[in-house]
Amino acid sequence: MFQLPNIYQQHLKNQFNLPQYLALYLLLNLLQNLKTIRLEEIARRFPYPIKLRSRVKKLQRFLSLIGFVA
């Protein structure tokens, strides 16, 4: 499992609320393990108990929130 250095953890916890921080942490873990980065593949592996299409939309909203531009 991917572990962020403490200084990054503290900074990110100050920048995001807890659900956003946890989503970012999960996203970073997934990115470490995937060979190809496609939103659908990330959503398929994202551990949210919602439908795949909803996970894709949730990830799109989150990525736009943190300023990620695809």
DSSP file (Angstrom, degrees, kcal/mol; ACC not computed):
  #  RESIDUE AA STRUCTURE BP1 BP2  ACC     N-H-->O    O-->H-N    N-H-->O    O-->H-N    TCO  KAPPA ALPHA  PHI   PSI    X-CA   Y-CA   Z-CA
    1    1 A M              0   0    0      0, 0.0     2,-0.2     0, 0.0    28,-0.0   0.000 360.0 360.0 360.0 139.1    0.0    0.0    0.0
    2    2 A F        -     0   0    0     23,-0.1     2,-0.5     1,-0.0    27,-0.1  -0.460 360.0-162.3 -70.0 134.6    1.2    3.5   -0.9
    3    3 A Q        -     0   0    0     -2,-0.2     3,-0.1    26,-0.0    -1,-0.0  -0.978   7.6-145.6-126.0 121.2    2.2    5.7    2.0
    4    4 A L        -     0   0    0     -2,-0.5     5,-0.0     1,-0.1    21,-0.0  -0.566  32.6-101.1 -77.7 144.4    2.5    9.4    1.7
    5    5 A P    >>  -     0   0    0      0, 0.0     4,-2.3     0, 0.0     3,-0.7  -0.345  35.6-112.0 -59.8 149.5    5.2   11.2    3.8
    6    6 A N  H 3> S+     0   0    0      1,-0.3     4,-2.6     2,-0.2     5,-0.2   0.841 115.4  57.3 -55.7 -38.9    3.8   12.8    6.9
    7    7 A I  H 3> S+     0   0    0      1,-0.2     4,-1.9     2,-0.2    -1,-0.3   0.893 109.9  45.1 -63.2 -38.0    4.4   16.3    5.7
    8    8 A Y  H <> S+     0   0    0     -3,-0.7     4,-2.9     2,-0.2     5,-0.3   0.897 110.9  54.0 -70.0 -40.5    2.3   15.7    2.6
    9    9 A Q  H  X S+     0   0    0     -4,-2.3     4,-2.4     1,-0.2    -2,-0.2   0.938 110.5  46.0 -58.8 -47.0   -0.4   14.0    4.6
   10   10 A Q  H  X S+     0   0    0     -4,-2.6     4,-1.5     2,-0.2    -1,-0.2   0.914 113.6  48.7 -63.9 -43.2   -0.7   17.0    6.9
   11   11 A H  H  X S+     0   0    0     -4,-1.9     4,-1.2    -5,-0.2     3,-0.2   0.938 113.8  45.7 -62.6 -46.8   -0.7   19.5    4.1
   12   12 A L  H  X S+     0   0    0     -4,-2.9     4,-2.0     1,-0.2    -1,-0.2   0.868 108.7  55.8 -66.8 -36.3   -3.4   17.6    2.1
   13   13 A K  H  < S+     0   0    0     -4,-2.4    -1,-0.2    -5,-0.3    -2,-0.2   0.835 108.7  49.1 -64.5 -30.7   -5.5   17.1    5.2
   14   14 A N  H  < S+     0   0    0     -4,-1.5    -1,-0.2    -3,-0.2    -2,-0.2   0.762 113.6  46.5 -76.7 -25.2   -5.5   20.9    5.6
   15   15 A Q  H  < S+     0   0    0     -4,-1.2     2,-0.3    -3,-0.2    -2,-0.2   0.773 116.3  38.4 -87.2 -28.3   -6.5   21.4    2.0
   16   16 A F  S  < S-     0   0    0     -4,-2.0     2,-0.1    -5,-0.1    -1,-0.0  -0.842  80.4-113.1-123.7 155.9   -9.3   18.9    1.7
   17   17 A N     >  -     0   0    0     -2,-0.3     4,-2.7     1,-0.1     5,-0.2  -0.371  49.3 -92.5 -76.8 171.7  -12.1   17.7    3.9
   18   18 A L  H  > S+     0   0    0      1,-0.2     4,-2.7     2,-0.2     5,-0.2   0.899 124.3  47.7 -59.1 -48.1  -11.9   14.1    5.1
   19   19 A P  H  > S+     0   0    0      0, 0.0     4,-2.1     0, 0.0    -1,-0.2   0.899 114.9  47.5 -60.8 -37.7  -13.9   12.4    2.2
   20   20 A Q  H  > S+     0   0    0      2,-0.2     4,-2.4     1,-0.2    -2,-0.2   0.911 111.9  49.8 -67.5 -41.9  -11.9   14.4   -0.4
   21   21 A Y  H  X S+     0   0    0     -4,-2.7     4,-2.5     2,-0.2    -1,-0.2   0.925 111.9  47.7 -62.1 -44.9   -8.6   13.5    1.3
   22   22 A L  H  X S+     0   0    0     -4,-2.7     4,-2.6     2,-0.2    -1,-0.2   0.886 110.8  51.6 -65.1 -38.5   -9.5    9.8    1.4
   23   23 A A  H  X S+     0   0    0     -4,-2.1     4,-2.5    -5,-0.2    -1,-0.2   0.917 111.2  47.8 -63.4 -42.7  -10.6    9.8   -2.2
   24   24 A L  H  X S+     0   0    0     -4,-2.4     4,-2.6     2,-0.2    -2,-0.2   0.910 111.2  51.0 -63.6 -42.2   -7.3   11.4   -3.2
   25   25 A Y  H  X S+     0   0    0     -4,-2.5     4,-2.0     2,-0.2    -2,-0.2   0.922 112.4  45.9 -61.4 -45.5   -5.4    8.8   -1.1
   26   26 A L  H  X S+     0   0    0     -4,-2.6     4,-2.4     2,-0.2    -2,-0.2   0.903 111.7  52.5 -63.8 -41.2   -7.3    6.0   -2.8
   27   27 A L  H  X S+     0   0    0     -4,-2.5     4,-2.5     1,-0.2    -2,-0.2   0.913 108.5  49.7 -61.7 -43.8   -6.7    7.5   -6.2
   28   28 A L  H  X S+     0   0    0     -4,-2.6     4,-1.4     1,-0.2    -1,-0.2   0.885 110.1  51.7 -63.2 -38.6   -2.9    7.8   -5.6
   29   29 A N  H  X S+     0   0    0     -4,-2.0     4,-0.9     2,-0.2    -2,-0.2   0.924 111.0  47.3 -62.8 -44.3   -2.9    4.1   -4.6
   30   30 A L  H >X S+     0   0    0     -4,-2.4     4,-1.5     1,-0.2     3,-0.9   0.911 108.6  54.3 -63.8 -42.2   -4.7    3.1   -7.7
   31   31 A L  H 3< S+     0   0    0     -4,-2.5    -1,-0.2     1,-0.3    -2,-0.2   0.815 103.9  56.8 -63.2 -29.6   -2.4    5.1   -9.9
   32   32 A Q  H 3< S+     0   0    0     -4,-1.4    -1,-0.3     1,-0.2    -2,-0.2   0.790 114.5  38.1 -68.8 -27.2    0.6    3.4   -8.4
   33   33 A N  H << S+     0   0    0     -3,-0.9     2,-0.3    -4,-0.9    -2,-0.2   0.575  95.9  90.1-104.6 -11.7   -0.7    0.0   -9.4
   34   34 A L     <  -     0   0    0     -4,-1.5     3,-0.1     1,-0.1     8,-0.0  -0.678  54.0-159.9 -91.8 140.8   -2.3    0.6  -12.8
   35   35 A K  S    S+     0   0    0     -2,-0.3     2,-0.4     1,-0.2    -1,-0.1   0.860  85.2  33.4 -82.6 -38.7   -0.3    0.2  -16.0
   36   36 A T  S    S-     0   0    0      2,-0.1     2,-0.8     5,-0.0    -1,-0.2  -0.938  78.3-140.3-117.7 143.2   -2.7    2.3  -18.1
   37   37 A I        +     0   0    0     -2,-0.4     2,-0.4    -3,-0.1     3,-0.1  -0.857  36.6 150.4-109.5 101.9   -4.6    5.3  -16.7
   38   38 A R     >  -     0   0    0     -2,-0.8     4,-2.5     1,-0.1     5,-0.2  -0.985  48.9-128.9-127.1 141.2   -8.1    5.5  -18.0
   39   39 A L  H  > S+     0   0    0     -2,-0.4     4,-2.7     1,-0.2     5,-0.2   0.879 109.5  52.1 -57.6 -40.5  -10.9    7.0  -16.0
   40   40 A E  H  > S+     0   0    0      2,-0.2     4,-2.2     1,-0.2    -1,-0.2   0.887 110.0  48.6 -64.9 -38.6  -13.1    3.9  -16.5
   41   41 A E  H  > S+     0   0    0     -3,-0.2     4,-1.4     2,-0.2    -2,-0.2   0.905 112.4  47.9 -68.6 -41.3  -10.4    1.6  -15.3
   42   42 A I  H  X S+     0   0    0     -4,-2.5     4,-1.1     1,-0.2     3,-0.3   0.933 112.8  49.2 -62.5 -45.5   -9.8    3.7  -12.2
   43   43 A A  H  < S+     0   0    0     -4,-2.7     3,-0.4     1,-0.2     5,-0.3   0.875 106.2  56.9 -62.6 -37.8  -13.5    3.9  -11.5
   44   44 A R  H  < S+     0   0    0     -4,-2.2    -1,-0.2     1,-0.2    -2,-0.2   0.859 115.0  37.4 -61.7 -35.1  -13.8    0.1  -11.9
   45   45 A R  H  < S+     0   0    0     -4,-1.4    -1,-0.2    -3,-0.3    -2,-0.2   0.534  88.6 111.4 -94.9  -7.5  -11.2   -0.4   -9.2
   46   46 A F  S  < S-     0   0    0     -4,-1.1     2,-1.9    -3,-0.4     9,-0.1  -0.527  71.9-130.0 -71.1 128.5  -12.4    2.5   -7.0
   47   47 A P        +     0   0    0      0, 0.0    -1,-0.1     0, 0.0    -3,-0.1  -0.258  61.1 128.9 -82.7  54.5  -13.9    1.0   -3.8
   48   48 A Y        -     0   0    0     -2,-1.9     2,-1.6    -5,-0.3     7,-0.1  -0.903  61.7-130.8-104.7 136.4  -17.1    2.9   -3.7
   49   49 A P  S    S+     0   0    0      0, 0.0     2,-0.3     0, 0.0    -1,-0.0  -0.229  75.2  97.0 -82.5  50.5  -20.4    0.9   -3.3
   50   50 A I  S    S-     0   0    0     -2,-1.6    -2,-0.1     1,-0.1     5,-0.1  -0.845  84.3 -73.9-130.8 168.3  -22.1    2.7   -6.2
   51   51 A K     >  -     0   0    0     -2,-0.3     4,-2.2     1,-0.1     5,-0.2  -0.185  44.4-112.4 -62.6 155.0  -22.6    1.9   -9.9
   52   52 A L  H  > S+     0   0    0      1,-0.2     4,-2.3     2,-0.2     5,-0.2   0.905 116.5  51.5 -56.2 -47.0  -19.7    2.1  -12.3
   53   53 A R  H  > S+     0   0    0      1,-0.2     4,-2.1     2,-0.2    -1,-0.2   0.882 110.2  50.3 -61.1 -37.7  -21.2    5.1  -14.2
   54   54 A S  H  > S+     0   0    0      2,-0.2     4,-2.5     1,-0.2    -1,-0.2   0.873 108.7  52.1 -67.5 -36.8  -21.7    7.0  -10.9
   55   55 A R  H  X S+     0   0    0     -4,-2.2     4,-2.6     2,-0.2    -2,-0.2   0.897 108.0  51.8 -65.2 -39.6  -18.1    6.3   -9.9
   56   56 A V  H  X S+     0   0    0     -4,-2.3     4,-2.4     2,-0.2    -2,-0.2   0.941 112.3  45.5 -61.1 -47.0  -16.9    7.7  -13.2
   57   57 A K  H  X S+     0   0    0     -4,-2.1     4,-2.5     2,-0.2    -2,-0.2   0.903 112.2  51.4 -63.3 -41.2  -18.9   10.9  -12.7
   58   58 A K  H  X S+     0   0    0     -4,-2.5     4,-2.4     1,-0.2    -1,-0.2   0.915 111.5  47.2 -62.8 -43.0  -17.8   11.1   -9.0
   59   59 A L  H  X S+     0   0    0     -4,-2.6     4,-2.9     2,-0.2     5,-0.2   0.890 110.1  53.0 -65.7 -39.1  -14.2   10.8  -10.1
   60   60 A Q  H  X S+     0   0    0     -4,-2.4     4,-2.0     2,-0.2    -2,-0.2   0.927 111.2  46.3 -60.9 -44.8  -14.6   13.4  -12.9
   61   61 A R  H  X S+     0   0    0     -4,-2.5     4,-1.9     2,-0.2    -2,-0.2   0.917 113.8  48.6 -63.6 -42.8  -16.1   15.9  -10.3
   62   62 A F  H  X S+     0   0    0     -4,-2.4     4,-2.0     1,-0.2    -2,-0.2   0.924 110.9  49.6 -64.6 -44.4  -13.3   15.2   -7.9
   63   63 A L  H  <>S+     0   0    0     -4,-2.9     5,-2.7     1,-0.2     4,-0.3   0.865 111.6  48.7 -64.7 -35.5  -10.5   15.6  -10.5
   64   64 A S  H ><5S+     0   0    0     -4,-2.0     3,-0.6    -5,-0.2    -1,-0.2   0.845 108.1  56.4 -71.2 -31.4  -12.0   18.9  -11.7
   65   65 A L  H 3<5S+     0   0    0     -4,-1.9    -2,-0.2     1,-0.2    -1,-0.2   0.903 109.3  44.2 -64.0 -42.2  -12.2   20.0   -8.0
   66   66 A I  T 3<5S-     0   0    0     -4,-2.0    -1,-0.2    -5,-0.1    -2,-0.2   0.441 121.5-106.6 -87.0   2.4   -8.5   19.4   -7.5
   67   67 A G  T < 5 +     0   0    0     -3,-0.6     2,-0.4    -4,-0.3    -3,-0.2   0.660  63.9 154.2  88.2  16.0   -7.6   21.1  -10.8
   68   68 A F      < -     0   0    0     -5,-2.7     2,-0.5    -6,-0.2    -1,-0.3  -0.671  24.8-163.5 -79.5 127.6   -6.7   18.0  -12.8
   69   69 A V              0   0    0     -2,-0.4    -5,-0.0     1,-0.1    -1,-0.0  -0.959 360.0 360.0-116.3 123.8   -7.2   18.6  -16.5
   70   70 A A              0   0    0     -2,-0.5    -1,-0.1     0, 0.0    -2,-0.0   0.436 360.0 360.0 -91.0 360.0   -7.3   15.6  -18.8
